[in-house]
Amino acid sequence: MFGIGGGELVFILFIVLMLFGSDKVPEIARTMGKAMAQLKNATNDIKSEIHKGAEANGFDSQTLTNITGNINAQINEAKTNLLGDTTSVSTNLLGDTATEIDKVKEDIETISGPVKRQK
């Protein structure tokens, strides 16, 4: 839920309770619920108007889906061209880092030799 964990949610609820008091919290929750319902209804109305307009101009839902898919593919291709392939960069970076760490471990072991810490 919006990247908020359980502890963070409890903390936010505690702050809201402290700011507004226990008598105002149910009223605020009701108002927020009504606002969310109105937002959802408005979004659905806009979607239906877009679909009606598209159908009136000869586009069906399959055509719109194909157009949307093509646009998303072009956006992803542009991102790949601009940013490059980030998975290969991270894999190479991790591989190089692991190699360097192994070299340092070997150097430390050769320097310390048979000396071990005693408990």
Buried (B, 14 or more C-beta within 10 A) or exposed (E): EEEEEEEEEEEEEEEBEEEEEEEEBEEEEEEEEEEEEEEEEEEEEEEEEEBEEBEEEEBEEEEBEEEEEEEEEEEEEEEEEEEEEEEEEEEEEEEEEEEEEEEEEEEEEEEEEEEEEEE
